Amino acid sequence: MTRALDRLLRPASIAVIGGGAWGANIVTQCRKIGFTGQIHVVHPKKAQVAGIATVPAITDLPAPPDAAFVGVNRSLTIDAVAQLSAMGAGGAVCFASGFKEASAELSDGSDLQDALLLAAGEMPILGPNCYGFINALDGATLWPDQHGAARVDSGVAIVTQSSNIAINLTMQSRGLPMAYVVTAGNQAQTGLAEIGQALLEDPRVTALGLHIEGIGDLRAFEALALRAHEVGKPIVALKVGQSDQARAATVSHTASLAGQAAGAHALFDRLGVARVADLSSFLETLKLLHVVGPLASNRIGSMSCSGGEASLMADSALGLDLTYPALNDAQSEQLRSALGPAVALANPLDYHTYIWADLQAMQATFTAMMAGDLGLGVVVLDFPRPDRCDGAAWDIVIDAIAGAQSTSGKPVALLASLPDTLPEEVAQRCIARGILPLCDMRPALKAMEQAAWLGSNPPEGEALCLLGTPQGVATLSEAEAKAALARHGVPIPQGARARIAPDAVEAAEQLGYPVVLKSEGAAHKTEAGGVALNLRSVQDVQQAADKMGRGPFLVEQMIPVARAELLVGILRDPAHGFVMTLGAGGTLTELWQDTACLLLPASRAQINAALNSLRIAPLLRGYRGALAVDRPALIDAILHLQDYALAHADQLEELEVNPLIASETGAFAVDALIRIGTAPHPDPTIAQQKEKPCR
């Protein structure tokens, strides 16, 4: 971090610049949450704002404020920030819009944002175009609107790039204690990662949630993830913008398969950051991490007094990396003792209502289930609505959960199947007793999956490969691409280029049959009829060449039958570095859409794990008695492809081998595409991040 954010985020004094409704709300919200420090208001005309006497100018403030809310128009914002910086203020929230985010509509937006940065100098600023922050630990709210936050002693920190989403999150009634809610806006100066790292340093913060529209500084994000791991405070990310990149897949499959989401997912996986896709899962995951932290395993024990709920628990976990392990002998024996002979024992368990209101039997049941090798026990319990019903009889279940948790030494959660059936007061009571209250079955199970993943996936690998922006990008011929890859150790078939059909026949004779004939002018050769396989004579080659039409041609030795065909693509992603896509190749590429993505550089272990995650993994291991592929040779070939990409990081736009043929004796790149250009001076923001060069 280049700027200390302590004074800004934990202020003892606040200045409000501007006395409109937004500025008045700052004063109101500070009073509402119990801010005990000094509040000053600057306004040139109004004598008082929200009951506070104003001063006419920033220079009239009695002392440099720790934090200032600048609530004036964009032009005046720049002047105000310059004055605050000059007087030594701790930082400022820039509320105004019309900067870089509006540059498409306002031609001077980018220029004004540059001027704002110059005015701020070394003083930290949030925004522009942001609401500011809520500090519920110290009762400081530079926040110009209503919110649902309340004072807490500890809790999670949330950073969003959307002020409206931040407001909505504060309105949750799930019992999640929010220590900080910070909006980043344009991130003109202070980025999401820098804010997140400052929040992690507060010992009262237990976990960090990030709503992300764009990463920005990759090196800073890497540092954030590493620091989170060092201090034992996990990160949960909700990345928006999951649609495919606006990239025309004119010559490759990789560009259409590796959309924006692929790079972000690979980044989070690599850095040990949990990822969710919706706000409910976001909140439930943060709540789980606040109460119990990452889980020891993905093995879940489910208990409910309804067969319907047991079935829903089983069905709702489909597609998630969670397991309900079968009961062991000790569990079965203890459960039978607690429940009697009439209950069918299983996991998920329907313990019926025989033991309802029997604290001893209920606690014995929950404790018996926790005798298994579980990462988390879950008791499904939906409370009646408090405005029409009496839920006192349900409290006995909470007592039983507390007893089972204490006896077993393992976390046991209470899970309401609907958000509506977990009153906030109940959730807060549970947390006070160290019990995890979850709600909304599928998001809660997603939270369990991510918490278990965090428990076994710390940040890994080398620093990411960052890149410049090549110019003059052109596509190499297949022969040129293969020759370039071969120089980096990638196995390729022996071959020769041929300008016309007679030259192709001569090349085939010299290589020896069988051969493959390809038309070098076709992008998707199979679909265009530009590939002829297993040609065994002069006549075969002549006929295939005549059918393809004019050359040039590429003639290659026929590779022995493949056990599997893979796609290996490496694509430049300006937001995340190089994304490597591994997947089913050949004619199955679009049909199966079976891929895994990694960021470069990737290790042998990471590549091996990615291959094992594919649906075609059984083919690689040897399916139904077939021989397994030569896994070391396959991974070697992929690593050699990576070596080429890293060696040309400032020039490479895209690389694809499809298929990479894997057999029991080796792996060969039988089709290759490289789009590469010249390397200009890299973007200065990227250059600042490239502390470690690509190897």
N, C-alpha and C positions, 0 to 999 in steps of 0.2 A: 504494500500500500504506500502511495506517495503522499497521502493526506490523512491526518488524524481526524476522525469523525466524532470523537467523544463529546466535544462541546456541542456540536450540532444535534446529535441524537439524544443526549442526556443533559439538556440545558438547565442552568439555574436562573437564567434571565432570557426573556423573549422580547423581540421587537416586532410589531406589526406595521408594515409599510403599506399604507392605503386604508381608508376608512369606510369603504363600501360594505355591502352586506357580507361579502366573503371575509373581510378583515374583522368585522364585528363577530362573525361566527368563531374565529380563532379564539377571541377572548371568552366567548360563551362556553366553548368546548373545554378550554383550559380550566375554567371554574368548575364545570360540571364534573370533570374527572379528578379534581382536587389538586391542581398545580399550586405549589406553595412558593414558587419563585416570583421574581419581578416580571411584570408585563408592561411594556411601553408601546404607545401607538404614535405613529408619525403621520400627520395630515396637515397640509398647509392652510386649510380653511376651517375645518370643524374643530370646535373647542373640546369636544369629548366624543368618544366612541365606546359604546357599551359600558358607559359609566366611568371610563378612564380618561382623565385629562390628557390631551394630546400635546405633542411638541411639533412645531411647524416644519422642521427639517431633520434629516438623519444626523447632521452635525450637532444638533441640539440634544441628542441623547446623552444622559449623564455618564454612560460608560459603554464600551463596545459590548453589544449583546452576544450571548453564547449562540443564539439562533434567531434568525429573522425570517418572517414570512413576507415575501415581496408580492403584494397583490395589486400591482398597477399594470398598465398596458406594456406591451413588449418593448417599446422604445424607452419608456421611463424605467423599466426593469433594468436595462443595461446601466443607466446612470446610478440607480440605487445600489446595484451590486458593486459597482466601482467604489462608491463611497463607503459601503460596509467593509469591503476588502481593505481599503486604505486605513480605516480606523481600527482594524484588528478584530473584527467580528469573528465568531467561531464558525459561521456558515450560514447559508441561506437556502430557503425553498423558493424556487421560481415558478410561480403559479401560471403566468401568462402563456398563451399559445401563440401560434403564428411564427414559429421559428422553423427549424429544418423540417419538422413533420408536415408543414404546409407549403413546402417549397414548390410543389407542383402548381399550387394556386397563387402563391405570393412569391414573386420573383426574388425578393430580398430576404426570404426566410433563412437561407443558408448563411448569407452574409451577416445577418443579425445574430445568428447563433455563434458564429466565429467572434463577433464583437463581444458577446456575452462572456465567452471563455476568456478573452483578453481582459475584460473588466474584472473577472473573478480572481485572476492570478492564482495564488496558492490557496485562497480561501475555498473550502468545499461548498459546492452547490448541488442541490437536487433538482432535476428537471432539465430544461423548462418543460412546461405543459404537464405539470403533475400536481397532485393534491398535497403532497408532503408526507407527514408520518404521524403515527400514534405510538407513544411510549406509555404503555399501561403499567409498567413497573414503577416509574417515577412520576406518573401523572402529567406528562408533557405532551400536548397535542397541537402541533402545527398543522391543523386540519380544518379546512374552511366549510365543513358540511356536517350533517349529523353522522353518527356512527353507532355501532352496537357494542363497542369494546367497554370493558370494565376493568378496574384495578386488579392486578394479580401479583403474587409474590414470585412466581416463575411461570414459564410457558414457552411456547414456540414463537419464532420470529418468521414473518412472512414478507417477502419482497415481491411486488408485482410491477409490471410495466403498464398496467391499466388501472387508473384510479377508480373507475366504476366497479370493476371486479373487486378491488380492495374494499370498497364500501360494502358490497354484497357479502363478502367473506366475514366482515365484522358482525353481520346480522345473524350469524349462525347461532343456533340454540342447542348444540350437541354437547355442550360442556367443555369444549376445547379452550384451554386458557391461552390467550394470545398476548404475548409479552410485547411484541412490536408488530406493527403493520406499516410498511414503508413503500411508497410509490417512487418509481425511478424515472417515469416520463421519457424524455428524449435521451437520457443518459449522455448529455452533451459533455459532461466532465466526469462525473462520478457514476461508474457503471454498476450494474447489478451485482457483479462478483465482488467489487470493492465494498459495496454496502453490506452484502452478505457476510463477508469476512469480519467487518467491524461488529456486526451483531453477534457472531459466534464467540467473540472475545468476552461478551458479557456472561459471567458465570450463572446468571439466572435464566439464560436461554438454554433450552433442552434439545431443540431440533430446528431446522431451517426449511421453510417452504418457499419455492421459487415459481412464480408464474412468468414464463419466458416467451417473448415474441422473437427475440434474436439474441444470440450469445454475445456478439461483439468481440471482446478481447479474449481469445482462447487461452493465452498464457495466464491471464488473471483467473479464468474459470478453473484451470488446472490447479492453480495455487489455492483457490477456495476449497476445492474438493479434498486436496491433500490436508489442508488445515482442519477441515471438518473431521477427517479421519483421525488426525492427531489428537484432537480434543474430545473425540467420542461423541460428536453431535451430528447425526445423519442428516442428509439433504434429500428432500422430495421435490421433484421437478414436474411441473405441468407445462409442456411445450405446446404452444398453439401453432397453427400453420402446417397441418399434416398432409395437405394436398401435394401432389407430385410437383416437382420443379417445372417451371415454364421452359422446358427444354425439349426441342423437337428431336425425337429419336430417329434421325435420318439414316444413320449408318450403323448404329449399335443397339443391342438389347439393354446394355447396362444403364443407359440414361433413362430408359422408361421404367426400369425396375427399381433403381435407387433414387427415390424421390427425396424431398426435403427431410421427411421423417427419418429416413435411413441414417443420415449423418448424425442427427440429434440422438437417436436411440443408441447408435454405436458409441457416441461420445459419453453418454450417461452410463452405459454399461462398463465402459473402460475406466471411468473415474469413480465407480462405486456410488452412483447417484440413483436413488429410486425414481421410477417414472410412472406416472399415472396419466389418464386421458380425460378425466372429468373432475369437477370441483368436489363432488361428494367423496370420491376416492381420495382426493387430495387432503380433505379435512380429516377423514377417518384414519388415513395413514399417519398424518401428523399427530393425531390423538394417541394412536397406538404407540408411536415412538416416544411421545412425551411420558406416558405412564409406565411402559415396560421396556422400551428400547428395542433394538433389533432382536429378532427371535433366534433361538438356538437351532431351530430346524423348521422345515415346512410340514411337519407331522402334526396334524390337528386332531383333537378329540372333541367330538360334538355331542352335546346332551340337550334333550328337550323333552317335554311331557306330551308331545304330539307326534304321531307318525307322519303327518303332513309336513311338519316343520323339519323332521329328520330327512324326509325326501327332498325338500327344498334345499337343505344344506348340501346334500349330495349333488343335486343337479346344478346348483349355483356355482359350484367349484369347478365344473367342467371347463376345460380350456385354460385353467389356472395351474400354476406349478405348486399345487397343494396335494397332500395325501391324507386320507383317513385310514391309518394302519389298522389291521385286524387286531382284535383283542388278544392279549397274551393270557397265559394260564392264571397269573396272579390277578389280573384285572377281572377275568371271568369269575374266579372264585370269590373275590371280594364283592363284585356286583351281585352275584347270586345271593350272597349272604344279606346284602342290603335290600334287595328288591324282591326276593322270593322267587318261586318257580314259574309264575305266570308271565313274566316279562321276557321277551326274546332279546338276547344280548347281541349287540352289534355296535359298530361305529360307522356312521352316526347312531346314537342310542336314543330310542324312545323309551323313557323310563315311566311312562304313563302317569296317571294322577294318584296312584296308590299312596305315594309318600308325600303328597301335597300337605303342607302345614306341619309336617313332621321334621323338625330341624335336624334331629340326630340322624334319621334315615337319609335325608337329602344330602347332608354333609358327607355321610359315609359313601353315598353313591358318587358324588363328585370326586371325593378323594380316591375312590377305587379306580375311576377312569384315569386319574392322573398318575396312577402307578405305572402306566405305560411310558414308552420312550416318545414323549410328545414335546413339541415346541410351545404349544399353547392349548389350553382347554377352553371350550366355548360352551356357555349355557345360554340357550335361546330363551328369551323371556320378553314378552311384550306387555307393557303396563297399560292399564285402563286410562282413559283421558281424565285428568284431574278435575275438570270443571263439572263433570256429570257423574263421576264414579269415585269410589273409595279404593285406593290402591294399597292400603296398609297391609293387607294379607300377602302382598307380593314381596314385602321387605324381608320376609324370612329366607327367600332365595338369595338375596344379597348376603345375609348372615352366613348361609351355607357356603356360598362361594368364598367368602373371606376365610372361613374355617378350612376349606379344602386347599386354598392357596397357601395358608400358613403351614398346614401339615405337610403338603407335598413339596413346598419350596419352588413350585413352578407357577407361572402366571395363568390365571383363569379369568376369562373375559365374560362379561354379560353382553349378549347381542340381541337387540330388538330388531325384528325382521323389517320393520318400517321406520322411517324417520319420525313419523307421527307418534309412535308408541314408546318413545324414550323421553320422558319429561326432563327438561334441563336440570331441574332441581335434583332429580334422581341421578343423573349423570355426574353432577358436581359432588354429590354425596359419595358416589362410588370412587371417584378420583381421590377424594380426601382419605378414603380407606385403602388406597393403593390398588383398587380394582379397576380394570379397563372396561369402560362402557362404550360399546359400539352400536351403530344403528345402520339400517339399510343393508340388507344381506349381501348383495353382490359387491357393492363398494367396500363393505367390511372385509369380505373375503379377499378382495384385491389388496386391501391394506395388509392383511396377513401374508399374502404372497410376497409383497414388496419388503415387508419387515424381515421375513425369512431370507429373502435374497440378500438384503443388506448384511445379515448376519454372517454370510459366507462369501461376500464379494467386496473386499477392500479395493481401493484404487490400485491399478496395475499397469505395468508396461513403461516404456520410455516416454519422454516428452513427445507430444504430437508433432508431426511434420507440418510446418506452415509453409505457405507458398506465395509467390508473386503472381502477376497476371501476364501470361504470354500474349504476344501479338503475332499476327501473321500465321494463325493456326492453319495447318494443312494436314491432309490425310495421307499417310504413307501407303504405298502399294503393299499387298500382302507379303510379297517376297522381301521388300525392304524392312517391313515390320518384323518378320521372322528373323532376318539376319541381325537386326539390332538386338532382339531378345536373346538370340543364340550367343551373342558376345557377352551376355551376362549369365550364361550358363543354362538357359532354358532349352530343354531338349526339343528339337524340331525334326520332322522327316527330311531325308535327303531330297533335294529337288533342283529344278532348273527352270528358268524363264524361257518362254518361246514366243517369238513375235507373230508367227503364222503357223498354220496347221502342220506343214512339213517339218518345221523346227520342233514342234511338239512330238511328232513321231520319232524323230531322231533322239530327242532327249529321253523318251520312254525306253528306247532300245539301249541307251547307255546306262540308265538307272536299273533296268531289269524289272520284269513284270512280277506281280500286278502293280499298277500305278493308279494314281488319281489325277484327273485333269480338271483344272479350274479356270474359269474366266475371271481375269483380274479386274475387269471393269464392273463387276456386279457387287453391290453392297451386301444384300442378303442373298448369298449365292444359291442356297438350297431352294428358296422360294422362287428365284429367278431362273432356275434351271441351269445355273452356272457351275454345277459340280457333277462330275461323273466318276463313280467309284468302281474299284475292282476291275479295271480295264486290263485284259490279259493278252492283247495282240495288237499288231499294227492296225488291223482293220477296226478294232474297238476304239483305238485312239483317234483314227481318222474320222470315223462316224461321229464320235462325241464332239470333236472339234468343229465338224461341219454343222452339227446341230446348234452349237453355241454361237456360231457366226464368227465375226472378226475377233482377232486377238487384242491384246496380248494374253497369253496363257501361262499358267503355272503347272508344271508337271512334277509330281512327287511320288515317292515310294508309298505304297499302301501300308498303313500301320495295322498290325494284327488286331483281331477282334477285341473290342473294348469291353471291360467289365462294367464301366460306367463312363458317361460323358458329363463333364462339368463345364460350367461357365466361371471364368475368373475375370472380373472387371475391376478396373481402378479408375475412379472418376474424380475430377477436381470439384470440390464443394467449397465455395468461397467462405461459407460460414463455419465449416468444421475441419477443413484440411482434405486430404485424400481419403475417399471412402472405397474400401475394397469389398466387392460383392462376390460371394461364393454361392454357387447354386447348381441346380440341375441344368445341364447344358444340352446342346444339339437341338433337336426338334422339340424337346420337352420344355425349353426355356419359358416361352409364353404360356404353354399349356398348364404347367404345374405352378409357376411363380414360386418356386421353392428356393428361398435364398436366406443367407445370413450375411450381416455386414460388420466389418471391422474398420477401425481407423488405422492409418499407417503412422509409425511402423508397428506391425503386428508380430508377436512372437510365435514360435513353433507351437507352443501350448495353446495359444489363443486360436490359431488356425485349426489345430486338431479339434478343439472344442466346437468351433464353428461348423466343421465338417460333420461332427457327431450330432449336431442339432438339426441337420437337414432331413427331409423325408426320405431322401435316397441313401441315407447312411447305411441301411441294411445291405444295399448293393455294394457299398465300399467294404463292408465287413465280410461279404460272402453270403449270398442269400440262397437258401434251399440247396445247400451242398455245393454251390459254386465257389471257386477260389476267391479269396479276398484280394483286393488290389494291393499293390506295393505301396503301403501308406507312407513310409519314409520318402520314397521317390516322389510321390504325389506332393507331399508337403515341401520337399526340396524345390520342385518346379514352381510352386506358388511363391516360395521365398525368393527365388531367382526373378520372378516377375516383379515382386516388390522391390528388389534391388535395382532393377531398371528404373522403376518409377521414382525411387528416392534419389537416384543419380541424376535424374532429369526433372527434379521437382519444380524448378522455376520455368520449365518449358512445356511439360506434359499437360495436355488437356484431358486426354482419355486414353485408356488402354483396355483392350478386351481380347481375351482368348476364348473362343467358343467354336468347337469344343476343345477342352483339354482332356485328351483320352487317357483314362487310367486303366491299366491292366495289371496282371499279377507280376509283370516283369518291368514295369516302368510307367512313365507318364510323358506324353508328347503334346505339344501345342500344334494342332493340325490346322487351325485357322486363327489369324491374328489381325487386329486392327490397332493402329496407333494414330492418334491425332495430336500433333505437336507443333509448337511454334518457336519463335525467338523469345528470348528472355529480356525484357526491358528492365529498367530500375524498378524494383518492387514497390508496391504501394507503401508509403511511409508508415502507416499504422501497422501494416504487417511486418515491416522491417523492424519496428520497435519491439514486436512480440517475438521475433526470431532470435531469441537469446541462444538457443541450441540449434545448430544447423541440422538439416536432414542428412543422415549418413548415406 
